[in-house]
Each structure stands twice: as structure tokens, then as C-alpha cells.
Amino acid sequence: MTTKQPRGEPISKTAPNLFAERIEEFKQFFPEVVTEGKVDFDKMKMALGEEIDGKPERYTFTWAGKKDAIRLLQVPSRATLIPVKEESINFDTTQNIFIEGDNLEVLKLLWKPYFGKVKMIYIDPPYNTGEDLIYHDDYTDPLGAYLMLSAQKDLEGNLLTSNPETSGRFHSAWLSMMYPRLFLARQLLQEDGLIFASIDDSELCNLRMIMNEIFGEGNFITAIVWEKIYTIKNDSSLMSNSHEYILLYAKNRDYASIELLPRTEEMDSRYANPDNDPRGPWKPIPLYAKGERKRGRYEIKSPSGKSFFPEPNKHWLYIEEDTLKLIADNRIYFGKDGDSQPNIKRFLSEVQQGAKCRTLWGHDEVGSNDSAKREMKLLFGDQSVPFDFPKPSTLIRRALQLSTKINYDDIVLDFFAGSCTAAQAVLELNRIDGGNRRFIMVQLPEPILTCPPKTIPDIIS
């Protein structure tokens, strides 16, 4: 028996997967019972109101392959770091290192010499798009896995190990790849060290959970929102996605500190000196606050003799004796004619010589995808830029400003180095402020499909 196929539509060479279609139907009505492409029948029973007998409930975070990921940490590295002096500049005196290799093996090799010595880590790991997970860990033979990935060992001509969403291990494979690397990275941080991890929506929650487990939930500092795109993409399916995230954790929050950012001209422009105070520019701050407070409601008289009282449900910030001292010291301003609502003078010379950083990083402050691409074009000229989603150096420079100091010889590590934007940011910031920061960059010899047979290290070294 034959059937006619509508003209213009290709005939499928494979039969439909009926089980997959049924699972998709389950997901429409019971999304909570489908995990990584499989139905959790215990969850299904609970969703339908049936009680499930089992172990006492407790908070836990796990995935398929977690035990193997932990076991991988116990396997000592059999690799060796080999100097390549002919490709180096000032090999005997340089303070910066670029290492070509599997970052898992490299982190194990760095454990002893750099334990507790790294001030700041920035990573931009694979975002688990379903195509770019090339790290294929094998806890029985990690070195063999590296040799295959670096084309030193045959893998039937297929170097890339994809991570398709339909594999049923979409999130698990990514988590198993990240866990041992983050665990080792933590050991390299100083007690006051910080780690910044870029991520998008696909693995944000899982990365937060895995970092909570490794670094401790109490060492979470914040989730930074970076405006990567500043235009609206009308061809987006539902909403125009314009941001990504950077998770910030401390090795030990009790010792960590976040540096202030340099004050901008716009910030300083808010200060003026209308009464020619010899202490310099100042800005007015309201003398009152909301709520009732004992000894906070009394009469204040201006130089012109006008009386002022706090409004209902408000009070003066200071007790009367202290306010009189501030008036005598010319720190209370009553306006040009001396009969306006009193304000405190906050002098520019007395404020912190820096500004707290916000958790929202706009493209006008730290760059965007567009500015990153322009940077890449300056480096590669008219050639095709081999990196699809590079980060702007100004973005990482902001992270460096918050986490490192000028004259401390701070070490910065990026073990998903890619185009080495973090190294560029270190060199640029050192040039701007005269700092002595150093870097360690680690990158797998991943093939560049647009310019074979070259690898990423070939074009960035």
C-alpha cells in the first residue's frame, strides 16, 4: 500500500517516536513529573494526590552521574606541563601563563603550586546550547579523553562530543562537567578570593545550586545582570532577550571585600558650593526621616527667624543639641535667603573616594555583544571572527576592579579562556592604573571549524 505525500514535503526516513510524543503530552499537563526526557512516576502519583512512602524528606541536589563526577576528583593526573619556550615571550621573567590543555587536568596540576594563591577567577563556561559541550570526561582515563579531544588520539574523525537536549542527560552531562572543575577551582582561591561565573538562563539555576554546594550558600554574594544587547530583537519567538548573568561567590565571605569603583564626573557634578563654603562643594541631604522618634520633634529656627517643625509621622535626624552644633558649624543650609527647609550639607571631600557597584551592569558601562565583536574585528582584521559570543574586555575589567588591588600582585585565573579576553582585561587595567595583576589562562585545543586545522590556542597565542 502506498500513500501520497503532499508535494514539497520530504518523506521522513524514520518512524515517529511514539514514546517521545507521549512524554511531550505529559509535559503539557504535568511539567513537574518530566525530568530530562523521562517520567518520574513517583512524582506523577504525588501530582495525582497519592501518598508515596519513602525516606524522610530532606533538601538535596543531585543528578545522574554525580557520583562519577566526584570520583573523577580522586583520580590523580598523569599529565605533565611542558614549557614551550620557542612560542613564549620573555619566558624566564614573565609573570603571566597561558596553558594549552584540558582544564580539568590543568587544575589538578595547579593544585599544589597555586593552592590558596589565586585572588580572582573569572569563567565563561559552555552555556549548554545542545551543541557546544566538548569536554568529554572519563574518570577511568582522563588523559585518554584529552588526547582524543586534542586530535592526538583517533575518535573516528568526530572530535566534538555534543550534548543534545534529546539525549536525556542534557543538564546532567553539563553538571558533571562543571562539578569537578569548580571544586578544584575553589581550592586555588585565597581566603579572600572571589569567583565570577558568566551564565545564561538555560543553566542559571543549576549553576547556582552547584556553586551553593561547592562554595557554600552563605558565600553567595550576588547575581549580576549584564545588559548584553541594547536593541529590541523583533524576530524573537516570545520576548527579546537582552541580558545574561554573572554569579559572584566568595571563598570565605568573612574575609572577602568588594572594592569601590572610581567616582565618575557625573557623580561629582551633583555637588556644588552656592554659599562659597571653604570646605568645598557639597550637596543637600534632607534633615528629616520617616517615623516618630523620641527627642526627634522640636522647633528649628532659620537665620531669618522662620520656624520649622518636622511634618506628621516624621522626625529630625538628630537630637536638638546636635542639630544646634551643626547649625553653628554652618553644616545646615536654609536656602539662599535663609528661610527654606533645612538640609544637611554633605561635602564631597568627606564622602568615600569611590562608589558602590550596582548589580545591574548596563551596556553603556561595561560593553555589550556588539562592542565585544568590534574588539574581535580589531584583532582579526577582515578575517572571519572565530568566536560567536565573545565577552567585552570592559565587562571583565569591571570584575577585576571589584576584586583585585593595584599593588598586590593579584593572580587572576580563567580556565575557560576562549579568546583570552580576561588576559586582555588584566593587561588593560594594569596599563590604566599601574597595577601588578598577573594571569593564568587555560584553554583546551578545541578545533576552529571556520579555519581548520587550527585550534583556539593557535590563533590566540
C-alpha positions as CSV (number, residue, x, y, z in Angstrom):
1,M,0.0,0.0,0.0
2,T,1.3,3.4,-0.8
3,T,0.3,6.9,0.3
4,K,0.8,10.2,-1.4
5,Q,3.0,12.7,0.3
6,P,1.9,16.3,0.0
7,R,4.0,18.0,-2.7
8,G,7.0,19.8,-1.4
9,E,7.3,18.0,1.9
10,P,10.1,15.5,2.3
11,I,9.3,11.9,3.3
12,S,10.7,11.1,6.7
13,K,13.2,8.2,6.7
14,T,12.4,7.3,10.3
15,A,9.2,6.3,12.1
16,P,7.9,8.7,14.7
17,N,8.9,8.1,18.3
18,L,5.6,7.4,19.9
19,F,7.0,7.3,23.4
20,A,8.6,10.7,22.9
21,E,5.3,12.1,21.7
22,R,3.5,10.8,24.7
23,I,6.1,12.2,27.0
24,E,5.6,15.6,25.4
25,E,1.9,15.3,26.1
26,F,2.7,14.6,29.7
27,K,4.8,17.7,29.8
28,Q,1.9,19.8,28.7
29,F,-0.3,18.8,31.6
30,F,2.3,17.7,34.3
31,P,5.5,19.5,33.6
32,E,6.8,18.8,37.1
33,V,6.8,15.0,36.5
34,V,9.2,15.0,33.5
35,T,12.9,15.2,34.2
36,E,15.5,15.1,31.4
37,G,13.1,13.5,29.0
38,K,11.8,10.8,31.4
39,V,8.7,10.5,33.5
40,D,9.2,10.3,37.3
41,F,6.3,8.0,38.3
42,D,6.6,8.8,42.0
43,K,6.1,12.5,41.1
44,M,3.2,11.5,38.9
45,K,1.5,9.7,41.8
46,M,2.1,12.7,44.1
47,A,0.7,15.0,41.4
48,L,-2.5,12.9,41.3
49,G,-2.9,13.1,45.1
50,E,-1.4,9.7,46.1
51,E,0.9,9.4,49.1
52,I,4.3,8.0,48.5
53,D,6.1,6.0,51.2
54,G,9.8,6.5,51.2
55,K,12.8,8.0,53.1
56,P,12.3,11.1,55.2
57,E,12.2,14.2,53.0
58,R,15.2,16.4,53.0
59,Y,16.7,19.1,50.9
60,T,19.2,17.7,48.3
61,F,20.6,18.4,44.9
62,T,21.7,15.6,42.7
63,W,21.8,14.4,39.1
64,A,22.6,11.3,37.0
65,G,26.4,10.9,37.0
66,K,27.2,13.0,40.2
67,K,29.0,10.1,41.8
68,D,31.2,9.7,38.8
69,A,31.9,13.4,38.7
70,I,33.0,13.3,42.4
71,R,35.0,10.1,41.7
72,L,36.8,12.0,38.9
73,L,38.3,14.3,41.6
74,Q,40.1,11.3,43.2
75,V,41.9,10.3,40.0
76,P,45.4,11.8,40.1
77,S,46.6,13.4,36.9
78,R,49.2,11.6,34.8
79,A,49.7,14.7,32.6
80,T,52.7,17.0,32.6
81,L,53.1,20.7,31.9
82,I,55.7,21.1,29.2
83,P,57.3,24.5,28.6
84,V,57.2,25.8,25.0
85,K,59.9,28.4,25.1
86,E,60.0,29.0,21.4
87,E,56.4,30.2,21.4
88,S,56.9,32.4,24.5
89,I,57.9,36.0,25.1
90,N,60.3,36.6,28.0
91,F,59.8,33.1,29.2
92,D,62.2,33.4,32.2
93,T,60.8,36.7,33.5
94,T,57.1,36.8,32.5
95,Q,54.5,36.7,35.3
96,N,51.7,35.5,33.0
97,I,51.0,32.0,31.9
98,F,48.9,30.5,29.1
99,I,48.4,26.7,29.3
100,E,47.0,24.6,26.5
101,G,45.2,21.6,27.8
102,D,42.1,20.1,29.3
103,N,41.3,22.4,32.2
104,L,40.4,19.5,34.5
105,E,43.8,18.1,34.2
106,V,45.4,21.5,34.4
107,L,43.5,22.4,37.6
108,K,44.8,19.2,39.2
109,L,48.4,20.1,38.2
110,L,47.9,23.7,39.6
111,W,46.6,22.5,42.9
112,K,49.9,22.1,44.7
113,P,51.9,25.1,43.4
114,Y,48.9,27.5,43.4
115,F,46.8,26.3,46.4
116,G,45.2,29.3,48.1
117,K,47.1,31.8,45.9
118,V,44.5,33.0,43.3
119,K,42.7,36.2,44.1
120,M,40.1,36.2,41.4
121,I,38.6,33.7,39.0
122,Y,36.5,34.6,36.0
123,I,35.0,31.9,33.8
124,D,32.7,31.9,30.8
125,P,31.8,28.2,30.6
126,P,29.9,26.5,27.8
127,Y,26.3,27.6,28.0
128,N,24.8,24.1,27.2
129,T,23.2,25.1,24.0
130,G,22.9,21.5,22.9
131,E,25.9,21.8,20.6
132,D,29.0,23.2,22.4
133,L,29.7,20.7,25.3
134,I,33.1,19.4,24.1
135,Y,34.5,18.3,27.4
136,H,34.2,14.6,27.5
137,D,35.4,13.4,30.9
138,D,36.3,9.8,31.6
139,Y,37.2,9.2,35.2
140,T,38.8,5.9,34.3
141,D,41.2,7.5,31.8
142,P,41.0,11.3,31.9
143,L,44.3,11.7,29.9
144,G,43.0,9.5,27.2
145,A,39.9,11.6,26.9
146,Y,42.1,14.7,26.5
147,L,44.3,13.0,23.8
148,M,41.2,12.3,21.8
149,L,39.9,15.8,22.1
150,S,43.2,17.3,21.1
151,A,43.4,15.1,18.0
152,Q,46.3,13.2,19.4
153,K,44.2,10.1,19.5
154,D,41.6,8.9,16.9
155,L,38.0,9.3,17.7
156,E,36.7,8.1,14.4
157,G,37.0,11.6,13.0
158,N,34.5,13.0,15.4
159,L,36.2,15.3,17.9
160,L,33.1,17.2,19.2
161,T,31.0,15.5,21.8
162,S,27.7,17.2,21.5
163,N,25.2,17.4,24.3
164,P,21.8,17.3,22.6
165,E,18.7,18.1,24.6
166,T,17.1,14.9,23.4
167,S,19.8,12.7,25.0
168,G,18.0,12.6,28.3
169,R,21.2,13.8,30.0
170,F,21.1,17.4,28.9
171,H,21.5,19.0,32.3
172,S,23.3,16.1,33.9
173,A,26.2,16.0,31.5
174,W,26.7,19.7,31.9
175,L,26.7,19.5,35.7
176,S,29.0,16.5,35.7
177,M,31.4,18.5,33.6
178,M,31.2,21.6,35.8
179,Y,31.4,20.0,39.3
180,P,35.0,18.8,39.4
181,R,36.3,21.9,37.8
182,L,34.6,24.2,40.2
183,F,35.6,22.1,43.1
184,L,39.3,22.3,42.1
185,A,39.0,26.0,41.4
186,R,37.8,26.7,44.9
187,Q,41.0,25.2,46.3
188,L,43.1,27.6,44.3
189,L,41.4,30.7,45.7
190,Q,42.8,32.8,48.5
191,E,40.6,33.0,51.7
192,D,39.5,36.5,50.5
193,G,39.2,35.3,46.8
194,L,36.2,35.8,44.6
195,I,34.9,33.9,41.6
196,F,32.7,35.4,38.8
197,A,30.9,32.9,36.5
198,S,29.0,34.0,33.4
199,I,25.9,32.1,32.5
200,D,22.6,32.4,30.7
201,D,19.1,31.3,31.6
202,S,19.5,27.7,30.5
203,E,21.8,26.7,33.4
204,L,21.5,29.6,35.8
205,C,19.5,27.7,38.4
206,N,21.7,24.6,38.2
207,L,24.9,26.7,38.3
208,R,23.6,28.5,41.4
209,M,22.8,25.1,43.0
210,I,26.1,23.5,42.2
211,M,28.1,26.6,43.4
212,N,26.0,26.7,46.6
213,E,27.1,23.1,47.3
214,I,30.8,23.7,46.5
215,F,31.3,27.2,47.9
216,G,28.6,27.2,50.5
217,E,25.3,29.0,50.2
218,G,26.5,31.6,52.8
219,N,29.3,32.6,50.4
220,F,27.0,33.6,47.6
221,I,27.3,37.4,47.1
222,T,25.0,38.3,44.3
223,A,23.7,37.5,40.8
224,I,24.8,40.4,38.4
225,V,22.6,41.2,35.5
226,W,24.6,42.2,32.4
227,E,22.8,44.0,29.5
228,K,24.4,42.2,26.6
229,I,22.1,43.6,23.9
230,Y,20.6,47.1,23.9
231,T,18.3,46.8,20.9
232,I,15.0,45.0,20.6
233,K,15.0,41.8,18.5
234,N,11.6,41.7,16.9
235,D,12.3,38.3,15.4
236,S,12.4,36.7,18.9
237,S,9.9,34.0,19.4
238,L,8.2,35.4,22.6
239,M,10.4,38.1,24.2
240,S,13.6,39.9,23.2
241,N,16.3,38.5,25.5
242,S,18.7,41.3,26.3
243,H,20.7,40.1,29.3
244,E,22.9,37.4,30.9
245,Y,24.1,36.8,34.4
246,I,27.3,36.7,36.3
247,L,27.2,34.7,39.6
248,L,29.6,36.0,42.3
249,Y,30.8,33.9,45.1
250,A,33.4,34.3,47.8
251,K,35.8,31.6,49.0
252,N,35.1,32.9,52.5
253,R,32.6,35.8,52.8
254,D,34.0,36.7,56.3
255,Y,37.3,37.7,54.6
256,A,36.1,38.9,51.2
257,S,35.7,42.5,50.3
258,I,34.3,44.3,47.2
259,E,36.4,47.3,46.0
260,L,34.8,50.6,45.3
261,L,34.5,51.8,41.7
262,P,36.2,55.1,40.7
263,R,33.8,58.1,41.1
264,T,32.6,59.5,37.8
265,E,32.4,63.1,36.7
266,E,28.6,62.7,36.7
267,M,28.6,61.7,40.3
268,D,30.8,64.7,41.3
269,S,28.7,67.1,39.2
270,R,25.9,66.7,41.8
271,Y,28.0,68.7,44.3
272,A,28.1,72.5,44.2
273,N,29.1,75.4,46.5
274,P,26.3,78.1,46.3
275,D,27.4,79.7,49.7
276,N,31.1,79.5,49.0
277,D,31.8,77.3,51.9
278,P,35.6,77.0,52.4
279,R,35.2,73.2,52.8
280,G,34.4,72.9,49.1
281,P,31.5,71.5,47.1
282,W,28.5,69.8,48.9
283,K,25.1,68.5,48.1
284,P,21.9,68.9,50.3
285,I,20.5,66.0,52.2
286,P,17.1,66.1,53.9
287,L,17.3,66.7,57.7
288,Y,14.2,64.6,58.4
289,A,13.3,60.9,58.2
290,K,10.1,59.0,58.3
291,G,8.5,57.8,61.6
292,E,8.4,59.0,65.1
293,R,11.5,59.1,67.3
294,K,11.9,60.2,70.9
295,R,13.6,63.6,71.1
296,G,13.3,63.9,67.3
297,R,10.5,66.5,67.2
298,Y,11.3,70.1,68.1
299,E,11.5,73.6,66.6
300,I,14.3,74.6,64.4
301,K,14.8,78.4,63.7
302,S,16.5,79.6,60.5
303,P,18.8,82.6,60.4
304,S,15.8,84.7,59.1
305,G,13.8,83.7,62.2
306,K,11.5,81.3,60.4
307,S,10.4,78.2,62.5
308,F,10.4,74.7,61.2
309,F,8.9,71.5,62.6
310,P,9.0,68.0,61.1
311,E,5.9,67.0,59.2
312,P,3.5,64.5,60.8
313,N,5.0,61.0,61.0
314,K,8.5,62.4,60.5
315,H,11.3,63.4,62.8
316,W,14.6,65.3,62.7
317,L,17.6,63.1,62.2
318,Y,19.5,64.4,65.3
319,I,18.6,65.4,68.8
320,E,18.2,69.2,69.3
321,E,21.7,69.7,70.9
322,D,23.4,68.0,68.0
323,T,21.4,70.0,65.4
324,L,22.3,73.3,67.1
325,K,26.0,72.3,66.8
326,L,25.6,71.6,63.1
327,I,23.9,75.0,62.6
328,A,26.8,76.7,64.4
329,D,29.3,74.8,62.2
330,N,27.4,76.0,59.1
331,R,26.5,72.4,58.2
332,I,22.8,73.1,57.9
333,Y,21.6,75.1,54.8
334,F,18.4,77.1,54.9
335,G,18.5,78.2,51.3
336,K,19.8,81.3,49.6
337,D,17.6,83.7,51.7
338,G,17.9,81.7,54.9
339,D,14.2,80.8,55.2
340,S,13.9,77.4,53.3
341,Q,13.5,73.9,54.7
342,P,16.8,72.9,56.4
343,N,19.1,70.4,54.8
344,I,22.4,68.9,55.8
345,K,25.5,69.7,53.8
346,R,27.3,66.5,52.6
347,F,30.7,67.6,51.5
348,L,32.4,65.9,48.5
349,S,35.7,66.0,50.4
350,E,34.1,63.8,53.1
351,V,32.5,61.1,51.0
352,Q,34.1,57.8,50.1
353,Q,36.6,58.2,47.3
354,G,34.7,55.6,45.3
355,A,31.2,54.3,44.6
356,K,29.5,51.0,45.5
357,C,28.9,48.8,42.5
358,R,25.3,48.1,41.4
359,T,24.2,44.6,40.4
360,L,22.8,45.9,37.1
361,W,25.6,46.4,34.6
362,G,24.4,48.4,31.6
363,H,26.0,48.2,28.1
364,D,27.0,51.8,28.4
365,E,29.1,51.0,31.4
366,V,30.7,47.6,30.6
367,G,30.1,46.9,27.0
368,S,27.8,44.6,25.0
369,N,27.9,41.8,22.5
370,D,28.4,44.4,19.8
371,S,31.4,46.1,21.5
372,A,32.9,42.6,22.0
373,K,32.6,41.8,18.3
374,R,34.2,45.1,17.4
375,E,37.1,44.2,19.7
376,M,37.5,40.9,17.9
377,K,37.4,42.5,14.5
378,L,40.2,44.9,15.5
379,L,42.3,41.8,16.4
380,F,41.4,39.7,13.4
381,G,41.0,42.4,10.8
382,D,38.9,41.4,7.9
383,Q,39.1,37.7,8.7
384,S,36.1,35.8,10.0
385,V,35.9,36.1,13.8
386,P,36.1,32.6,15.1
387,F,34.2,33.3,18.3
388,D,30.4,33.5,18.2
389,F,29.7,35.2,21.6
390,P,32.8,36.8,23.0
391,K,32.7,38.9,26.1
392,P,33.9,42.5,26.0
393,S,37.1,43.2,27.9
394,T,35.4,46.1,29.6
395,L,33.0,43.6,31.3
396,I,35.8,41.6,32.8
397,R,37.7,44.8,33.6
398,R,34.7,45.7,35.9
399,A,35.0,42.4,37.7
400,L,38.8,43.0,38.1
401,Q,38.2,46.4,39.6
402,L,35.9,45.0,42.2
403,S,38.1,42.0,43.2
404,T,41.7,43.0,42.8
405,K,44.0,45.7,44.1
406,I,46.7,47.7,42.3
407,N,50.0,46.7,44.1
408,Y,49.2,43.3,45.5
409,D,50.5,41.1,42.6
410,D,47.0,39.5,42.5
411,I,46.7,36.4,40.4
412,V,43.7,36.1,38.0
413,L,42.6,32.7,36.6
414,D,40.4,31.8,33.7
415,F,40.2,28.1,32.9
416,F,37.7,28.5,30.0
417,A,39.9,31.2,28.4
418,G,38.5,31.1,24.9
419,S,39.7,34.2,23.2
420,C,41.7,35.2,26.3
421,T,39.5,38.3,26.9
422,A,40.3,38.0,30.6
423,A,44.0,38.3,29.9
424,Q,43.4,41.3,27.7
425,A,41.4,42.9,30.6
426,V,44.2,42.3,33.1
427,L,46.8,43.9,30.8
428,E,44.5,46.9,30.0
429,L,43.7,47.6,33.7
430,N,47.3,47.3,34.6
431,R,48.1,49.9,32.0
432,I,45.3,52.2,33.2
433,D,46.1,52.1,36.9
434,G,49.7,50.9,37.0
435,G,48.7,47.6,38.7
436,N,50.7,44.4,39.0
437,R,48.0,41.9,38.4
438,R,49.1,38.6,36.8
439,F,47.0,36.0,34.9
440,I,46.8,32.2,34.3
441,M,44.8,31.3,31.2
442,V,43.8,27.7,30.4
443,Q,42.2,26.6,27.1
444,L,41.5,23.2,25.5
445,P,42.9,22.9,22.0
446,E,39.5,23.0,20.5
447,P,39.3,22.9,16.7
448,I,38.2,26.0,14.9
449,L,35.7,24.8,12.4
450,T,35.9,28.1,10.4
451,C,39.6,27.9,9.9
452,P,40.8,24.2,10.1
453,P,43.1,22.7,11.1
454,K,43.8,25.5,13.6
455,T,42.7,25.3,17.2
456,I,41.8,28.1,19.6
457,P,45.3,28.2,21.2
458,D,46.8,28.5,17.6
459,I,45.0,31.8,17.0
460,I,45.2,33.5,20.4
461,S,48.8,32.6,21.3
